[in-house]
Amino acid sequence: MKVTLTEPEVAGEYVVAEQREDGTLVLRPETSDEVIEQYASRDVSGDELIESLERQHQAALREGR
């Protein structure tokens, strides 16, 4: 499951890594490989292409690539 956060300091796409018994969610940022995988197997519109490139760029920066 993925979630999108919009708070400026943590904005981005995240993957739910764990859901604890008390309902707390543990999130981790999506990886650039996950972004590529999400868009690689289908045709995308121009807007989707721009979004995918922006998300991949942000993920790559977090990964130090």
N, CA, C and O of each residue as an XYZ file, in Angstrom:
260
protein
N       0.849     -1.158      0.000
C       0.000      0.000      0.000
C       0.902      1.230      0.000
O       1.928      1.258      0.680
N       0.511      2.248     -0.768
C       1.271      3.485     -0.833
C       0.432      4.634     -0.318
O      -0.796      4.606     -0.402
N       1.099      5.647      0.218
C       0.439      6.867      0.657
C       1.239      8.051      0.141
O       2.439      7.947     -0.114
N       0.554      9.177     -0.008
C       1.198     10.405     -0.436
C       1.108     11.407      0.701
O       0.023     11.676      1.216
N       2.249     11.957      1.091
C       2.283     12.998      2.114
C       2.524     14.331      1.418
O       3.323     14.413      0.485
N       1.835     15.371      1.869
C       1.959     16.687      1.237
C       2.609     17.726      2.138
O       2.841     18.856      1.707
N       2.901     17.369      3.363
C       3.579     18.300      4.272
C       4.953     18.629      3.679
O       5.724     17.711      3.398
N       5.282     19.918      3.480
C       6.489     20.285      2.734
C       7.784     19.567      3.137
O       8.547     19.169      2.257
N       8.049     19.395      4.393
C       9.326     18.793      4.808
C       9.403     17.287      4.557
O      10.495     16.719      4.547
N       8.259     16.637      4.355
C       8.243     15.184      4.142
C       7.414     14.778      2.930
O       7.065     13.607      2.782
N       7.098     15.730      2.066
C       6.238     15.458      0.913
C       6.833     14.370      0.038
O       8.044     14.305     -0.173
N       5.951     13.519     -0.463
C       6.394     12.473     -1.374
C       5.553     11.227     -1.242
O       4.579     11.176     -0.492
N       5.963     10.215     -2.001
C       5.286      8.921     -2.007
C       5.987      7.991     -1.019
O       7.215      7.917     -0.981
N       5.196      7.289     -0.227
C       5.722      6.368      0.765
C       5.028      5.016      0.653
O       3.891      4.918      0.193
N       5.728      3.994      1.079
C       5.194      2.641      1.128
C       4.928      2.314      2.590
O       5.752      2.616      3.453
N       3.781      1.698      2.874
C       3.494      1.253      4.236
C       4.339      0.007      4.487
O       4.093     -1.052      3.910
N       5.336      0.152      5.356
C       6.254     -0.945      5.639
C       5.705     -1.881      6.717
O       6.029     -3.068      6.751
N       4.870     -1.323      7.594
C       4.335     -2.123      8.705
C       3.087     -1.443      9.234
O       3.013     -0.215      9.283
N       2.110     -2.240      9.628
C       0.953     -1.729     10.341
C       0.913     -2.437     11.682
O       0.718     -3.650     11.751
N       1.096     -1.679     12.731
C       1.163     -2.250     14.079
C      -0.223     -2.502     14.640
O      -1.222     -1.995     14.130
N      -0.265     -3.297     15.702
C      -1.546     -3.681     16.305
C      -2.373     -2.486     16.745
O      -3.602     -2.534     16.703
N      -1.706     -1.404     17.172
C      -2.439     -0.220     17.631
C      -2.880      0.680     16.469
O      -3.434      1.756     16.694
N      -2.636      0.241     15.231
C      -3.039      1.000     14.059
C      -1.966      1.939     13.522
O      -2.140      2.535     12.460
N      -0.861      2.075     14.247
C       0.233      2.928     13.795
C       0.826      2.378     12.506
O       1.052      1.175     12.380
N       1.076      3.266     11.551
C       1.702      2.867     10.296
C       3.174      3.271     10.310
O       3.522      4.374     10.732
N       4.018      2.382      9.852
C       5.430      2.677      9.667
C       5.632      2.852      8.167
O       5.358      1.944      7.382
N       6.115      4.030      7.780
C       6.290      4.341      6.365
C       7.759      4.367      5.995
O       8.621      4.674      6.820
N       8.033      4.037      4.726
C       9.372      4.210      4.187
C       9.226      4.855      2.823
O       8.258      4.584      2.112
N      10.174      5.705      2.445
C      10.075      6.339      1.128
C      10.152      5.299      0.019
O      10.855      4.297      0.148
N       9.424      5.542     -1.079
C       9.532      4.626     -2.213
C      10.925      4.745     -2.820
O      11.567      5.792     -2.725
N      11.379      3.677     -3.435
C      12.689      3.676     -4.075
C      12.551      4.028     -5.551
O      11.470      3.920     -6.131
N      13.649      4.446     -6.143
C      13.608      4.770     -7.578
C      13.254      3.528     -8.390
O      12.565      3.631     -9.404
N      13.714      2.364     -7.959
C      13.372      1.121     -8.669
C      11.872      0.843     -8.625
O      11.305      0.353     -9.602
N      11.226      1.150     -7.504
C       9.777      0.951     -7.395
C       9.017      1.889     -8.341
O       8.011      1.501     -8.934
N       9.507      3.118     -8.474
C       8.865      4.060     -9.395
C       8.988      3.540    -10.827
O       8.012      3.534    -11.578
N      10.185      3.108    -11.197
C      10.404      2.577    -12.544
C       9.492      1.384    -12.799
O       8.869      1.287    -13.856
N       9.416      0.481    -11.834
C       8.585     -0.717    -11.978
C       7.116     -0.363    -12.165
O       6.412     -1.006    -12.944
N       6.656      0.653    -11.454
C       5.249      1.040    -11.532
C       4.870      1.522    -12.929
O       3.748      1.283    -13.377
N       5.771      2.187    -13.615
C       5.447      2.779    -14.909
C       6.000      2.005    -16.105
O       5.616      2.290    -17.240
N       6.871      1.057    -15.889
C       7.590      0.405    -16.988
C       6.720     -0.493    -17.865
O       7.007     -0.654    -19.051
N       5.686     -1.068    -17.316
C       4.945     -2.095    -18.056
C       3.687     -1.580    -18.751
O       2.854     -2.376    -19.187
N       3.537     -0.252    -18.860
C       2.327      0.267    -19.506
C       2.618      1.590    -20.206
O       3.614      2.257    -19.925
N       1.743      1.945    -21.106
C       1.836      3.242    -21.769
C       1.424      4.319    -20.772
O       0.529      4.106    -19.955
N       2.076      5.470    -20.840
C       1.741      6.564    -19.931
C       1.457      7.828    -20.731
O       1.964      8.018    -21.836
N       0.639      8.679    -20.144
C       0.348      9.973    -20.759
C       1.523     10.913    -20.488
O       2.421     10.585    -19.714
N       1.512     12.054    -21.114
C       2.564     13.038    -20.887
C       2.650     13.461    -19.429
O       3.741     13.588    -18.873
N       1.481     13.681    -18.809
C       1.455     14.084    -17.399
C       2.007     12.972    -16.503
O       2.745     13.245    -15.556
N       1.649     11.716    -16.802
C       2.161     10.594    -16.013
C       3.666     10.444    -16.186
O       4.367     10.100    -15.235
N       4.163     10.697    -17.379
C       5.600     10.623    -17.611
C       6.330     11.662    -16.782
O       7.348     11.360    -16.158
N       5.822     12.878    -16.769
C       6.447     13.936    -15.964
C       6.406     13.567    -14.492
O       7.407     13.710    -13.790
N       5.256     13.091    -14.012
C       5.140     12.686    -12.609
C       6.129     11.571    -12.278
O       6.780     11.609    -11.234
N       6.244     10.581    -13.159
C       7.141      9.460    -12.880
C       8.594      9.919    -12.832
O       9.367      9.451    -11.995
N       8.966     10.829    -13.722
C      10.342     11.324    -13.727
C      10.643     12.145    -12.482
O      11.737     12.052    -11.926
N       9.676     12.951    -12.041
C       9.861     13.731    -10.814
C       9.995     12.816     -9.604
O      10.866     13.023     -8.758
N       9.130     11.798     -9.518
C       9.193     10.862     -8.391
C      10.486     10.063     -8.412
O      11.092      9.826     -7.368
N      10.909      9.645     -9.606
C      12.157      8.890     -9.708
C      13.338      9.757     -9.299
O      14.246      9.288     -8.612
N      13.333     11.010     -9.714
C      14.408     11.926     -9.359
C      14.484     12.119     -7.837
O      15.566     12.054     -7.254
N      13.336     12.356     -7.202
C      13.312     12.547     -5.746
C      13.786     11.286     -5.021
O      14.543     11.372     -4.054
N      13.349     10.135     -5.480
C      13.773      8.879     -4.854
C      15.264      8.668     -5.025
O      15.941      8.239     -4.091
N      15.782      8.964     -6.206
C      17.218      8.799     -6.466
C      18.033      9.735     -5.583
O      19.097      9.351     -5.096
N      17.550     10.958     -5.370
C      18.264     11.878     -4.480
C      18.323     11.332     -3.053
O      19.358     11.414     -2.391
N      17.196     10.772     -2.582
C      17.180     10.193     -1.226
C      18.146      9.027     -1.125
O      18.739      8.792     -0.072
N      18.305      8.286     -2.237
C      19.183      7.115     -2.248
C      20.651      7.487     -2.489
O      21.529      6.627     -2.433
N      20.907      8.755     -2.754
C      22.278      9.196     -3.006
C      22.782      8.830     -4.387
O      23.989      8.714     -4.599
N      21.876      8.648     -5.320
C      22.264      8.306     -6.697
C      22.473      9.555     -7.507
O      22.804      9.476     -8.690
